[in-house]
């Protein structure tokens, strides 16, 4: 059962459009702003890994488990990052928002909040999701704080959740937002965006 139809989501600052193989070089350029692939606790692609990264995303989409996007800055037309719906369970109406990263120059701006508001709105109001998960590395303190600021609640920690390529074991922190919580989360995110634009 496929849950996802390709869709373009737009906000004041960005357009989220479906990922294509042809976006690979633009994604490497975006990741080069901050050399994001050097962050050991994230999975940001570089020149050597971009083909595997995009290929995996598109295979997961073909299997009905994911819908990957590139994030395009509307003012410049440049690709500034990526995000995706992933680990979808259509039969349970659950999905995860993950694989999110942005070029350094737009981090700590309104971009992430606008992207998450667009993705969550589509998930809850068009797809009928009953829960949206977020997962991150235990050591990725910035990501954990950003997820909590969205209004997600921490469900727990999956200890020794994943074996990484270098043999290290990753602990994964799991957060979620439930459909019953969505109206308050939406109001909070919109308030934050309004305050930022007013300031």
DOBA-390428 format. One line per 3 residues: number of its first residue (from 1); for each residue x, y, z of N, C-alpha, C. Coordinates in pm, whole numbers, plus 32768, in hexadecimal, padded with zeros to 4 digits. Layout:
<recs>
NUM> X/Y/Z/X/Y/Z/X/Y/Z  ...
</recs>
This chain:
<recs>
1> 8055/7F88/8000/8000/8000/8000/8059/807D/8000  8049/80D1/7F9B/8096/814D/7F96/8046/81BD/7FD5  8086/8209/802A/8046/8276/8073/8064/82FD/8034
4> 80D1/8300/7FE9/8106/837F/7FBB/80EE/8398/7F27  80B7/840C/7F09/80BC/8443/7E82/811F/84B7/7E88  816D/84C7/7E1E/81CB/8535/7E1D/817F/85BA/7E28
7> 81B8/8615/7E75/8177/8695/7E8E/81E3/86FF/7E9D  81C3/8779/7E79/821B/87EB/7E92/81DF/883D/7F03  822E/8857/7F6A/8203/88A6/7FDC/824D/892B/7FD9
10> 8205/8998/7FF1/8242/8A1C/7FE9/8226/8A6E/8066  828A/8ABD/808B/827D/8B1E/80F8/82B0/8BA4/80C4  82B4/8C08/811C/82E9/8C8A/80F3/837A/8C80/80C3
13> 83CA/8C2E/8107/845A/8C2A/80ED/8486/8BBB/8090  8440/8B4B/8092/8472/8AD3/804C/8406/8A8B/7FFF  8436/8A3C/7FA2/83E2/89DA/7F5D/841E/8950/7F78
16> 83C9/88F3/7FA2/83F3/8868/7FB1/83BC/881D/7F39  8417/87ED/7EE5/83EB/87A3/7E6F/842B/8719/7E6F  83EC/86B8/7E2B/8421/8630/7E2E/84B2/8627/7DFD
19> 84FF/85D7/7E45/858C/85BF/7E24/8597/8573/7DA0  85FA/859B/7D50/861C/8555/7CD4/86B1/8536/7CD5  86D8/84D1/7C88/8767/84AE/7C7E/87B9/8525/7C4D
22> 877C/8579/7BFA/87C3/85EC/7BC2/87E3/8656/7C2B  87AB/864A/7CA3/87C6/86AA/7D0E/8848/868D/7D59  888C/8622/7D37/8901/85F6/7D85/896B/8662/7D93
25> 8992/86A1/7D25/89FE/8704/7D2C/89D4/877E/7D7C  8954/87A6/7D71/8923/8818/7DC0/8922/87F9/7E54  8905/877C/7E79/8908/8755/7F05/8996/8755/7F3C
28> 89F6/8727/7EEE/8A82/872A/7F1A/8AAE/87BA/7F2E  8A86/8813/7ED4/8AA8/88A0/7EE2/8A6D/88DA/7F62  89EF/88B7/7F81/89AF/88E8/7FFB/89F7/88B3/8077
31> 8A1C/8833/8074/8A60/87F6/80E7/8AED/882F/80FA  8B28/8863/808D/8BAE/889D/8096/8BAE/891E/80E9  8B39/895D/80F5/8B2C/89D4/814A/8B29/89A6/81DA
34> 8B9F/899E/8215/8BAC/896B/829D/8BEC/88E2/82A3  8C0E/88A9/822C/8C4C/8823/8226/8C00/87C2/8281  8B7D/87BA/826A/8B23/8773/82C5/8B40/86DF/82CF
37> 8B7E/86A5/8268/8B9D/8616/826C/8C06/85F4/82D6  8C49/865B/830C/8CAE/8641/8373/8C71/8632/83FF  8BF2/8652/840E/8BB1/8640/8490/8B9B/85AA/84A7
40> 8BDF/8572/8507/8BE3/84E1/8516/8B5D/84A4/853F  8B05/84F3/857A/8A86/84BD/85AB/8A12/84D3/854A  8A30/84FE/84CF/89C5/850F/846C/89E6/84BE/83EF
43> 8986/84B4/8396/899A/846E/8318/8984/84D0/82A5  89E2/852B/8294/89DA/858D/8228/8A3B/8561/81BC  8A0E/855B/813E/8A64/8524/80D5/8ACD/8587/80A4
46> 8B3D/854F/8079/8BA4/859A/8033/8BB0/8564/7FA5  8C18/858D/7F61/8C2A/8565/7ED5/8C2D/84CE/7EC5  8C6F/8487/7F22/8C7E/83F6/7F14/8C00/83A8/7F38
49> 8BA9/83E3/7F88/8B36/8398/7FBA/8AB0/83C6/7F82  8AB0/8431/7F32/8A31/846A/7F06/89DF/8409/7EB0  8A20/83BB/7E5A/89D5/8360/7E04/898C/82F6/7E56
52> 89D0/82BF/7EBB/8990/825C/7F12/891E/829D/7F62  8935/8317/7F90/88D2/835F/7FE1/8852/8376/7F92  8860/83AD/7F1A/87EB/83C9/7EC7/87AB/8347/7E97
55> 87FE/82E7/7E70/87CA/8266/7E41/8775/8221/7EAA  87A5/8221/7F27/8758/81E3/7F93/86D3/822C/7FA7  86D6/82B0/7FA5/865B/82FE/7FB8/85F5/82DD/7F4C
58> 8621/82D3/7ED0/85C5/82B8/7E61/8593/8228/7E63  85E6/81CB/7E90/85B7/813F/7E9E/854D/8135/7F0C  8562/817C/7F7A/84FE/817C/7FE5/847B/81BC/7FB5
61> 8487/8223/7F62/840E/825F/7F2A/83C5/81FB/7ED0  840F/81B4/7E7C/83D2/8152/7E23/838C/80E3/7E70  83C0/80C4/7EE7/8384/805C/7F3C/830E/8090/7F8D
64> 82F0/8113/7F84/827F/814B/7FCC/829A/816D/805C  831B/816B/8084/833E/8187/810F/8370/8215/8127  8386/8261/80BB/83C3/82E5/80CB/8392/8343/805E
67> 839F/83C4/807B/8389/842D/8018/83F3/8498/8031  8463/8492/7FE8/84D1/84EF/8000/84BE/8572/7FB2  84EA/85DF/7FF1/84E0/8664/7FB7/856A/86A6/7FB2
70> 857C/8700/7F52/85E7/8763/7F5C/85A6/87E4/7F8B  85F2/8831/7FD9/85C2/88B2/800C/8602/891E/7FB6  85AE/896B/7F72/85DC/89D3/7F16/85BC/8A5B/7F51
73> 8621/8AB1/7F5A/860E/8B39/7F8A/85C7/8B89/7F1C  8553/8BBF/7F3C/8504/8C01/7ED5/8547/8C81/7EA1  858C/8CCA/7EF7/85C7/8D4A/7ECD/863A/8D38/7E6A
76> 8683/8CC8/7E76/86F9/8CB3/7E20/86E6/8C41/7DBC  8686/8BE8/7DD6/8675/8B72/7D82/86D9/8B04/7DA0  872B/8B16/7E08/8793/8AB4/7E29/875E/8A45/7E84
79> 8792/89CC/7E70/8778/895D/7ECC/87C9/8978/7F4A  8786/8979/7FBE/87CB/8998/803B/87C4/8924/809F  878A/88B3/8076/8785/8841/80D0/8722/87D9/80A1
82> 8702/8780/80FB/86A8/8712/80DA/8661/86E3/8159  85F0/86A3/8146/85A4/8666/81B2/854B/85FB/8175  8511/85A5/81C6/84B7/8540/818C/8458/8507/81F3
85> 83E7/84D9/81BF/8395/847A/8209/83D8/83F3/81F8  83E5/83A6/8263/8428/8325/825A/83ED/82C3/82BF  8417/8245/82B3/83E9/81DA/830D/8351/81DB/831C
88> 830C/81F4/82AE/827B/81FE/82B1/823A/8175/82C9  81D3/8176/831A/8181/80FF/8332/80F1/8124/830F  80CC/8119/828E/8047/8144/8264/7FD6/8100/82AF
91> 7FEA/807F/82CE/7F81/8035/8313/7F69/8069/83A1  7FCE/80A7/83DC/7FC1/80E1/8462/7FB6/8179/845F  7FBE/81B3/83E8/7FB6/8244/83D4/801E/828F/8428
94> 8098/8256/8426/810A/8294/846B/8178/82AC/8406  81C6/8314/841C/823A/832E/83C9/82A0/837D/841B  8316/8387/83E3/8381/83D4/8422/83AA/8444/83C5
97> 83D0/84B6/83FC/8411/851F/83B0/84A4/851B/83D5  84F9/8504/8372/8587/84F4/8391/85E0/8516/831B  8661/84F2/832A/86C6/850F/82C4/86C5/85A5/82A2
100> 86B2/85F8/8308/86A7/8688/82F3/872C/86CB/830E  875B/8719/82B0/87D1/876E/82C5/87CA/87E4/8266  880B/8850/8290/880B/88CC/8242/8898/8905/823C
103> 88B3/894F/81D1/8930/8999/81C6/8943/89F2/8241  89BE/8A02/826B/89D9/8A4D/82E7/899E/8AD9/82E5  899B/8B1A/8273/8970/8BA5/826F/88DC/8BB8/8290
106> 888B/8B4D/8288/87FD/8B5B/82AA/87D9/8B17/832E  883C/8ADA/836E/8820/8A9F/83F1/8805/8B0F/8456  87AF/8AF4/84B7/8785/8B56/851B/8735/8BC9/84DE
109> 86FD/8BB1/8467/86A0/8C10/842A/8614/8BD5/8436  85B4/8C13/83F1/852A/8BE0/83F5/8515/8B6A/8396  857D/8B44/834A/856D/8ADC/82E4/853C/8A58/8321
112> 857E/8A27/838A/8557/89A7/83C1/84C9/89A9/83F9  84A5/8A14/843E/841E/8A1C/8477/83B6/8A1D/8407  83D0/8A69/839C/8371/8A6B/832C/8367/89E2/82E9
115> 83D9/89A0/82D5/83D6/891A/8299/8387/88B8/82EE  83A2/88B9/8371/835D/885B/83C8/82C7/8879/83CE  82A1/88F8/83CF/8214/891A/83D1/81D0/88E7/8352
118> 8210/88F7/82DF/81D7/88C6/8261/81CC/882E/8260  8235/87EA/828D/8235/8757/828D/81CF/871F/82EF  81C8/875A/8366/8169/872A/83CB/80D9/8746/83A0
121> 80C1/87B9/8365/803A/87D8/8335/800D/8772/82CD  8065/8754/826E/8042/86F2/8207/802D/8667/8245  8085/8642/82A3/807A/85BD/82DF/7FF7/85AB/832C
124> 7FD5/860C/837F/7F5E/85FD/83D2/7EDD/861F/8387  7EE2/8684/8330/7E66/86B7/82F5/7E47/867F/826B  7EAB/864E/8223/7E90/860E/81A1/7EA3/8576/81A7
127> 7F0C/8549/81E8/7F26/84B9/81EF/7ED9/8474/825F  7EA8/84C1/82C0/7E5D/8485/832E/7EB3/8437/838F  7F31/8461/839F/7F8A/841C/83FD/7F55/8429/848C
130> 7F6A/83C1/84DB/7F44/83C7/8569/7FBD/83E4/85C2  8036/83D4/8589/80B0/83F4/85D3/8120/840D/8570  8172/8472/858E/81E8/8491/853F/8260/848B/859B
133> 82C2/8439/8576/833A/8425/85C7/83AD/847A/8595  840A/8495/85F0/848B/84D1/85D0/84F3/847F/861C  8562/8461/85DB/85CC/8415/861C/8651/845B/8606
136> 86A7/8455/8669/872A/8492/8659/8790/844A/86B1  880D/8463/8693/887C/8428/86DE/887F/8461/876C  8899/840D/87CC/88A3/843A/8858/8902/84B0/8867
139> 8970/84AF/881D/89D6/8518/882A/89B7/8596/87D9  894C/8594/878A/892B/8609/873A/88D1/8667/878D  8912/86B0/87E6/88C8/8705/8844/8878/8772/87FD
142> 88B0/87AA/8792/8869/8814/874A/87E9/87DF/870C  87EF/8768/86D4/8778/872B/8697/8710/870A/8701  873C/86D4/8771/86DD/86B3/87DC/8695/872F/880D
145> 86DF/879D/881E/86A2/8819/884C/8641/884F/87E4  8667/8847/8764/8610/887A/86F9/858E/882A/86F1  8597/87A6/8702/851E/8753/86FE/84C3/8774/8773
148> 84FD/8785/87E8/84AC/87A9/885E/8469/8830/884B  84AF/888F/880B/8474/8913/87F3/83FC/890D/8795  83F8/88A8/8740/8385/8899/86E7/8305/8877/8735
151> 8317/8840/87AC/82A4/8814/87FB/8298/877D/8804  82FC/8736/87CC/82FB/86A4/87D6/8322/8679/8863  82EC/8609/888E/830C/85D1/8912/836A/855A/8901
154> 83C8/854D/895E/8426/84DE/8957/83E2/845D/8984  83E5/83F8/892C/83AC/8375/894C/840E/831D/8997  848D/8329/8974/84F0/82D5/89B5/8572/82D0/8966
157> 85CB/8278/8992/864D/8268/8953/865E/81D6/892C  867E/81BE/88AE/869C/8137/887E/8732/8121/888E  8757/80D2/88F4/87E5/80BB/8911/881F/8059/88AD
160> 889E/8072/8884/88DE/801D/881E/8881/8005/87A8  8845/8072/8779/87DF/8066/8712/8818/8045/8689  8890/8078/866E/88C6/8065/85E7/895D/8055/85EE
163> 898E/7FFB/859A/8A1E/7FE9/858B/8A4C/8042/8519  8AA5/809F/8537/8AD2/80FF/84D3/8B45/80C6/8481  8B62/8103/840D/8BC8/80CB/83B3/8C50/80B4/83F4
166> 8C73/8107/8457/8CF6/80F6/8498/8CF1/8095/850D  8C7C/8057/8523/8C6E/7FF7/858F/8C36/802E/8610  8C2A/80B3/8618/8BF1/80F0/8691/8B5C/80D1/869A
169> 8B2A/80CB/8715/8A9C/80B0/872B/8A55/8133/874A  89E8/814B/8706/899C/81C7/8716/8925/81B2/8770  8914/820D/87D0/8897/8217/881B/8840/827F/87D5
172> 87C1/825E/87BE/8766/82B6/8774/86FA/82EA/87D1  86E5/836D/87D3/867C/83AB/8822/8601/83BA/87CA  858E/838A/87FB/8511/838B/87AE/84B1/83F1/87EB
175> 847C/8447/8796/8416/84A9/87BB/839B/8491/8764  8329/84C6/878E/82B3/84C0/8737/8252/852F/8756  81FD/854A/86F3/8189/85A1/8702/810F/854F/86DA
178> 80A8/854F/872D/802E/8504/8711/7FC6/855E/86CE  7F68/851F/8688/7F02/856E/8644/7EB2/85C3/86A7  7E9D/8590/871F/7E53/85DC/8784/7EA0/8657/87B4
181> 7F25/8654/87A7/7F7A/86C4/87D0/7F90/8729/875F  7F70/8701/86E5/7F91/8752/8671/7F55/87DF/8676  7ED6/87F4/869B/7EA3/887D/869C/7EF5/88DC/86F3
184> 7F20/88AF/8768/7F71/8905/87BE/7FFD/8918/8785  8037/88AE/874D/80BC/88BA/8711/80B7/891B/869B  8051/890F/8647/8043/8969/85D4/803A/89FB/8602
187> 7FEA/8A12/866A/7FD9/8A9B/869F/805E/8AD1/86D3  80AA/8A7C/8717/812B/8AA5/874F/818F/8AC5/86E1  8197/8A71/867B/81F5/8A89/860D/81D1/8B08/85C2
190> 8150/8B1D/85A9/8128/8B96/8562/8146/8C12/85B5  8132/8C09/863A/8152/8C79/8693/81E6/8C9D/868C  823C/8C36/868E/82CC/8C4D/8686/82F2/8C91/8602
193> 82B5/8C63/8595/82D3/8CA0/8514/82A2/8D31/850E  822C/8D49/8544/81F6/8DD1/8544/824D/8E2D/8597  827A/8DFE/860A/82D0/8E51/8661/8355/8E70/861B
196> 838B/8E0B/85D5/840B/8E1F/8590/83FB/8E87/8521  838F/8E7C/84D3/837D/8EDA/8464/835D/8F67/8496  831C/8F70/850A/82FC/8FF2/8544/8378/9036/857E
199> 83D8/8FDF/85A9/8450/9016/85E6/84B3/9049/8583
</recs>
